[in-house]
Amino acid sequence: MRVIGPNGGETCSGMEEITWEADAAGEEALLIDLYLSTDGGACWEQVAVDEANDGSYMMDTTACPDSDQCKMKLVGHNTSITYEDESDAVFTINNAGGGISEPVAVETEALVEPADSATGLLTLKTKLIRRVRGAARVEVLVEANNVEDLHNISFDLTFDPKTVKILDCEEGGFLKQMGETVFLPDIDNKAGRVNVGTALLGRGAGATGTGTIATITIVVKKNKMPLKPRLKNVVLQNSQMEPIP
């Protein structure tokens, strides 16, 4: 386990990438817990727990107090071993100057691959949450568009894993307006993909109209615009379990 950065001497602000190397030296993968100290290592505050061992985590430093005595500590663990390392020296968090928010550029062409016959009923929208010094936290909304009797839906939404980290996937309200639902998201940051499956329970009527199916929260690394999300493997079914063309 080795902290790569910030490892001492850096000045950080906005969305900052925390990087590391870790090898379990065995078959069971490591999970990573991240901690921040703003007093040189005397006290530690948990930043994230059970992160995938993919060598990168985007930390929102605007939620942290400014300090020139910051250190990161990373703990890698599985059921049999625990490793840890911390920054070799202190670094600085300084957001006093604030950041400049700007619109997130989204590629408007070829967002949906033509091979998906049903994807004309889905659209993608983006909402900027915060952008500071090039990095951005963004919500991507997957919306049904003038659909009739939608009961079940599944799809993959993909990003470039070198530039985007998927943080969360939450159910939208479109299907829920018709009754109880099951919502099954599966995030795979190594592949740059979130798979979503959601359905109404029971055999009642499906949802008709336009609305949000899912909201995916991502962090886009510094200077990696525009976004290039892709919808793939889209399947829509009505209340009779028939495909919606």
Secondary structure, DSSP 8 states (H G I E B T S, - for coil): -EEEES-SS-EE-SEEEEEEE---SSSS--EEEEEEESSTTSS-EEEEEEEESSSEEEEEGGGS--EEEEEEEEEEE-SS-EEEEE-SS-EEE--TT--------B--SSSB-TT-TTGGGEEEEEEEEEEETTEEEEEEEEEEEEEEEE-EEEEEEE--TTTEEEEEEEE-STTGGGS-EEEEEEEETTTTEEEEEEEESSSS--EEEEEEEEEEEEEE-TT--SB--EEEEEEEE-TTS-B--
